[in-house]
Each structure stands twice: as structure tokens, then as C-alpha cells.
Amino acid sequence: MTRGFIIGAPRSGSGKTTITLALLAALRRRGIAVRAGKSGPDYIDPAFHAAASGAEGVNLDTWAMAPALLESVAAQAAGDSAVFIIESSMGLFDGIQAPPGRSGAAADLAARFQLPVVLVLDVSGQSQSAAATARGFASHDPGVRIAGVILNQVASPRHREGVEQAMRGLGLPVLGCLPRDATLGLPERHLGLIQAGEHSDLAARLDRLADAAEAHLDIDAILRCAATFAPVASVTPALPPPGQRIALASDAAFSFIYPHLLRSWRGAGAEIALFSPLADEPPPDDCDACWLPGGYPELHTGPLAAASQFFAGLRGFAETRQVHGECGGYMVLGTSLEDADGIAHAMAGLLSHATSYKKRRLHLGYREATLLHDGALGAAGAKLRGHEFHYASVTDPGTDEPLCDLTDGQGRPLGAAGGHRGRVSGTFFHTIAQS
């Protein structure tokens, strides 16, 4: 039987990821089969979850995933684990205006699966006032139960004593107090944490986090808070595979692909063949579709522009088979990509737009796409749910037909987006599931 709980907080930057990784690493060290999920869209944190737990991370998104798919993904993720931890994105109740249970907030997951929440409070710059925050969260939604709190950024024993004394009046147990320690944090870049695979010392970092959990968190008390986690298992596809054998770009420039999509494709009988554009590898010729996922091509413009075999192979592939690019992949399919220094690097030219990382503006939010053409994402008229998260700008829209019409998460029109030319398509939109 799997038991689970949610790590939540009032806001981003409270220390949820640090504490989630510390607990995962400590439980794994104890020999407990543990797995983790992240509420909402996020490519980076689940990779850290996987490194800490030794099992694939997953995303659980109540807005983008229909209830049957949400249950299916959760059931597959829980698997044979004894403990399942869900890390909240942003604040616990942060989502969009939507029907009950479909806002994308981690609170939706707490209510749906009846999982208790361990609330992480960053108490830097406050003391007894932290109890007022905890009281508000505990009473905000009767369907969401706060089981206890973990205090983060505790400055001293006196600081801890003041906060704990205020908490006792609420009847909320303090399940741990993590002191201020800059060495426990992970470095970041413009889309979040630097990716797990880029840390040569990740194992040592996770060991330090496990040590911190053992020293400063009441792990046994946290486990006693956990509740039965029994989502309904079913075969519910997220997205039809774009081909029978899919060439998937996979390296430091192309790494943003959701595990549940790959699992869905494999469940439909498709095979995945990985290749590395940064290593100047072309898509394998025995594949019938090519997928360029998002990632950080803007940080690798020089090596990509010099990858002549990759580009030649990609252009030849597109003559007879479907090629699709998401976000970073879409940027690489265009004519050029301008780096942070303002230098434009030639890209594949399979679509006619140009993009720039120098002219940065944050694009962030849920999206629903209605396809305008048949292609790798499905048939014309199909509706998909996903998100955008990028800083790049389109500096030349090109002359290609748009791939889709977009609305935001609340159905407000955003206009046509992406590009479609022959067998090639691309968009900044990241697909999570079909509507």
C-alpha cells in the first residue's frame, strides 16, 4: 500500500524543492521505496526528484489532464512505492480560475486524493507572525488538510522557540526546523534550477540534503502524517504517438519532454530512439517521425550552428517524414537564433521564422491549442492542453501557415501561433495532453 503527502508552501521560494529532495534522499537512504511528483507543468524539478528517489519523476496537472488521465498517471507513478511525495508548484492554492478541482493548484490534488499537506514556511524576517500564515492556510479550504509545518530559514534557537511557541496555540505540529544554510540550495538560471544532469556533484549534494533531513526534520512524524494514496489505474493515453518509431532529440539543449508522454507513446506501441544534436548526430533514418523538444538551445547556439550533420540529416528527414519542434525545438527549426550577445546563428531553416534570446520577455501560462493542420500533434481540429514558458522572442514571424489557434487557460483568445510547412511543424506551446 502506498501512502502519500504533499509538500506545500504559501509561495515560490519557500524551500519546497530543497525539503522535498532532502526527504526523498533520506527515505531512500533508509531503504524505503519512495517516488515523487510535481503539481503543474515543470520539466526541471521532476529530474531532481528522480535523482533523489532513484525512480522516474512525474507531473500531475489538474488543469491540463482530464480526471481519468490524472488518475492514470498518478497510479502509474505510485507503482510499487511505499511513499509518494507531491511537491507543490508556487503557492499551495495558486492556480487559475477554473471549475472546482481543475485549477492546476496543488490544493486540487490534496482534495482529490485526500492527501495531507506538510506546509513549508520560510520564517526569515518573522517569528510569531508565521503562525498567522499557518492559521490562514489551515482554515482556507475545508477540503485541504494541513497536517503540520516545517520551518525553513531558522536563524537561531531563540528564533525557533518563538515560532514554535506560536504554533502550539494552533494545534499544528512543527515537523522540522531547517536552519539557514546557503550550501543546501541549488543554483538557478532563467527557466529555474540548473538541470539535474548538469551537476557533476549532484550525488554529494543529495547526500548533504539527506544529512540535513536526518538532523533537522522529524522524518518519522512526517511519515505518520501520510495518508493512503490509491489513484484509479486505467489505460488513458495522453497524446497519440507521432509515429511508430520516434527520433527524439535528447541532450543538454533538448531535454524538456514529459515522462507521461513517453510512457503514453510506448503504451501505444511506439518506440523511442534518442539522438544528440549537440553531438552532431542526425535523426536515425529508421524512424518515421522526429521530435525536437524544448530545452536550452539558446545556451548552445554555437555548437548547434556548427552541427552540419545534424542539420543535413534533419532536412533530409523532413523531405519524407514528420518533424515537430516544441519551444526550443521550434527555435531551432527556424532560420536563425540570436544569442544573448546579439549574435545571430543560422538554424535549420525548415520553418521561416527567426527568434532571439537577446530580446527577452517572459511568456508564461496555460494554453489550449486547436490544431489547424494534420501533423505530428494530431488531426486538424484536435484540441490540446499545455503551457508556454520561455523568454525568447520572435523577431521575424516568417511566411509559414500557423500551426494552431491558442487560448489561455481561461479560454481567452491569443490568436494563431506556431508554424506549419509541409511535414514540418513547430510552436512555443508545450503539449501536456489532449483535451
N, C-alpha and C positions, 0 to 999 in steps of 0.2 A: 504494500500500500504506500502510495506517495503522499507526503504531507508538504504543504507549501505555505509561503507567506510573501508579502510584498514589502520591499524597501521603498518608502515614500519620503517626501520632504515638502516643505512649503514652496520651494523654488529651486531652480537650477543653481548649481554651485554650492549646494549644501554639504556635499560629500557622499552622495548616494553611491556613485561608482566606486569610490575608494572603499567604502564599507561593504558593498556587495562583493567586490573582489577579495577583500580580507576574509569575509565569511566563507566564500567558495573555497579559497585556498586552505583555510583552516579545517573545514569539514573534509575536504579531500585528503588532507594530511592525516586526519583521524580514520581514514578508510571508509568514509560514508559516501555512497553514490549520490552525487549532487549534480543538478543541472540548473540552468538559468535561462530566463527570457527577459526581453526588454519591451516595455509597453511603447507602442507607437513606432514610427519609422526611424531607424538608426542602423547604419552599417557598421559602425566602429565599435561601440560597446559590446555587442554580442561576440566579436572576435576575442576581446579580452575575457569575457565570460567563458568562452571555450578554452582559452589557455589556462585559466584558473581552475576550471572544473574538470578538464580532460574530456569534455563532451560538447558536441555542437551547440552553439547558442541559437536563439530563435527570437523572432519578433512576434508580438501579439498586439494586433491593432484593431480596436473595436469599431473604428470608422471605416477603414479600408477593407476589412474582412467581414463577409457575411457571417452570421452566427454559426452556421454549420461548419464553415471553413475555420473560424476561430477555434471552435471546439476540437476540430480535427487536428489542427496544427498544435494546439496545447496538448492533446492526448499523445501525439507522436513525440513531442518534445519531452514530456514527463517520462515516457518509456518505462524503464526499469529502475528509475532513480528512487531513492528513499526520500530525498528532499528536493523541492523545486522552489527556486527563489526568483521572483519577478522584480526587476528594477524599474521604477517609475521614470518616465521622461518628465522633464520640467517639474512643476508642482503637482502634487497628488491629484488635484481636481482640475488641472489645466487641460482643456480640450477646446472643441468648437461647439457652437450652438447646433444641436442635433437632437433627434429623438432620444428618449431615455435609453441609456446603455450603448449609444453609438457615437459618443462624442470624441473618442480617441484618448480620453483620460485614463490614467491607471486606476482611478476610482471605479470606472466601469468594470474593470477586471476584478477588483475586490468584491464588488456587489454580485457580479455574475457567478463567480466561483466560490463565493463566501470565504474569501481568504483574508486573514487578519493583516493589518498594516503595522510595520515597525517604522515609526516616524523618526527621521534623522533631523535633528535641529542643530544648525550652526549657531552656537551661542557666543561667538565672538562679539564683543561690544555690548553684551547684555547679560543679565543674570536672572532675577526673578521674573522678568518680563517674558522669558521663554515659556513659562507656564501658561501665560495668557494665550500665546500662539497654540500651544498643545491643546488647551481647553477648546479653542475655536475649532480646531481640526477634529477633535473627538466628538463634538456635538453638531458638526455641519451637516452630516448626512447619516440618518439612522441606519442606512443600508451598508455603511462602511465602518468597520470596527477598528479603532486604533488600539493595538494590544500593548504597546509600550513605546518608549522613546530611547534613542541613542543620542547622546550629547556629543557634538563634534566641535573641535577647536577650543577645548577647555584649556584655560590659561594657567590654572594653579589649583591646588587642593581647596583653597578658600573659595575660588570661583565655582568649583564643582559643588561644594557644600551648599552654597547659596541657591544654585539652580535645583539641586536635588530636594532641598527643603521645600521649595515652592511646588515642586512636582508631587510631593507626598500628599498635599492637600487635594490633588485631583484624583487620586487613586490610580494613577498611571505609573507602572513600574519603570524605573530607569534601568535599561538593559545593557548599558555600557557607556563609557566616557572616553572618547578618543582625544588625547592631548594635541596641542598644536605641534605639528611636525611636518615641515616643508618637504622632507625627504620621502614622505608617503605619497605625495601627489605624482601625477603623470603629466609629461609635457604635452602641450596643445599646439595646433595650427588652425588655419582658418575654418575648417569644417568640423573641428572638435579635437579629440585626442589624436596624437600621432599614432598611426595604426600599430596594432599588436605585433605584426610581423616585422616591423622596422626596429624593434627594440632588441638589441643583442643581449641585453641583461635582463630580459623580462622574467626569466625564472628566478633570478635573485630578487627582483622587485616583488614578485609574488610571495617569495619566502618571507621577506620583511613584512609584508601585509599580513601574512598568516601569523607571524610572531606578534604583531600589534593586536590582532584579534584575540589571540590567546591571553595576552597581557591585559587588555583593556575592555573587552566585551564579555558579557556573561553568555557564552555560547549555549550552554545547557538551558538557561532560561529562555533564550531566543527560540531554541528548538521546541520548548514546551508550549510556546505561543502558536506554533504551526497548526494548521487545520488540514483535514483530508482534502486532497486535490484529485478530483476524479472527473475530468472532462470527458465528453462523449466521443468515442473514436468512430470515425467514418472515413470513407474514401471520397473526399471532396477536393477536386482539382482547383488549384489557384489560378492557373493560366495554361491553356493548351501549349504544348511544345511547338516552337517554330520550325522544327524539323525532326527527322528520325535520328540523325546524328549531328549534334550541335557543336560547332567550333566556338569555344568560349575563351576570349582573351582574359588572361589571369597573370598579373604581376603587380608591382608597386604602383603602376599607372592605371590599372584596370582591376579593381578589387571589390567594387560595390555591387554584389549580387546577393539577393536574399536566399538563405538556405531553404526556405519553404518552397521557393520557385524551383530550385534544382531538384528538390525531393518530389515535387509535383510532376516535373518533366520526366524524371526517372520512373515514377509510378505509372506514367502513361506509356512507358516502353522506350523512351528516348535515351540515347547515350550522350555523354558529355566528353568532349575532347579538349583539353586545355592547351593553350599555346601562349607564348610571351612575345608581344610586340617589342618590348624593350630589349629582348634578346635577338631581335630582328628575325623572328620566326613568322612565316606566313600561316594563315589558317590552314589546317590539314585538308588536303584535297579530297579525302574520302568522306567529308562532311557535306550535308545538304543545306545547312544554314550557319550563319556566323553572327555571333552576338558580342558586341563591344560594350561592356558595362561601364558604369561611372567609376570614378576614382580620382586620381590626381595627375592627369596628363599635363596640366599647366605647370607642374613642377619638373617635368621631364621633356620639355619641348625640344631641346637639342638632340638628345638620343632618339626621340621619336622621328624627328625630321630626317635624321640620318639613316633610319631603318628602311633601306631601299628594298630589301627582300620582302619585308612585311607589307609595304605599300604595293609593290608589284603583285604579290600574291593576293592581297585583298582586292585589288582592281580586277584581276583575272577571275577571282571567285565570284565577284558581283556580276560578271557577264552572264552567268547561268544560274546563280543561286541567291537566295535572300541574305541580305546583310542588314542588321539593325544596330543602332548605337543609342545608348542612354546617357544623357548628361555629358560626362567626359568623353564617352564614345561618340556622341553626336558632334562634339567639338572637333574630334579627330577626323570625322568623315567630311568636314568642311574643307574650304580651300586653304585657310590659314588660321593659326592660333597665335595671338600676340601674348608674350610672356609679361611678367611683372615689370621688366625693364623697358618695355615698349618695343621689343624686337619681334617681328612677325616671322613665324616659321611655317613653311609650306606643309600642308597636311594631305590627306588622301585625295581631295577634290572629287569625291563621289557625290557630294552634295555641294551646292554653290554658295552657301553662307560662309561668313568669316566671324570669328569670335575673339574676344580679348579678355585676358586676366588682369591687364593693367587698368582698364576701365571697369572697376569693380563696383558692384551693387548687389546687396543680398536679395536673393529671390527664395522665399521660404513659404511653404504651406501645403495643405492637402489640395489635390486636384482630381477631378473626374474628367476623363478623356472619352470623346466619341470619335471613333476612327472614321476617316473619310475615304480610305482606300483599303483594299485587301492587302495583307502583308504579314510580316513576322509576328505582329501583335494580335492578329486575328482578322476577321472579315469586316468589311466596311459596315458601319452601324453599330459595331460592338462597343460596349462601354466598359471602361477600365477605371479602377481607383488606384491612386498612388500619391506621389508628392513631388515637389521641387525643393532642392536645397543646393544652391550654388551662388557663387559670386561673379561668375563670368558674364559678360555682356555680348550680345550680337551686334557687331559693328557694321555688317553688311548682310541684310536678310536674304540676298540671293534671289534666284528666279524659280526655285522649285515650288511645286504644289505643296500646300500644307498637309501634314500628316493627320491632324486631328483638330477638333474643336475642344477647348478647355473651359471648365468652370472651376471655381474654387470650392472649398469643402461645403459651403452653404448654398451652392448652386448658382452663384453669380457669374455671368459670362465673362470670360477672359479673352475670348477671340480664338482665331486659328493659331496653331503652333506647330513647330517641327517642320520637317521637310520630307518629301517623297519624290523619288525619281527612279523609274524603272523598278528594279528589285531592291533598291536601297531606301532605307528609312531611318529617321533619327529624330530625337526630341530631348529636351531637358527633363521631361517628365519621367520619373521612376515608377515603373509598374509594381504594385503590390499584389493585386488580384483583379479578376474580372468582377464587374458589378453583379 
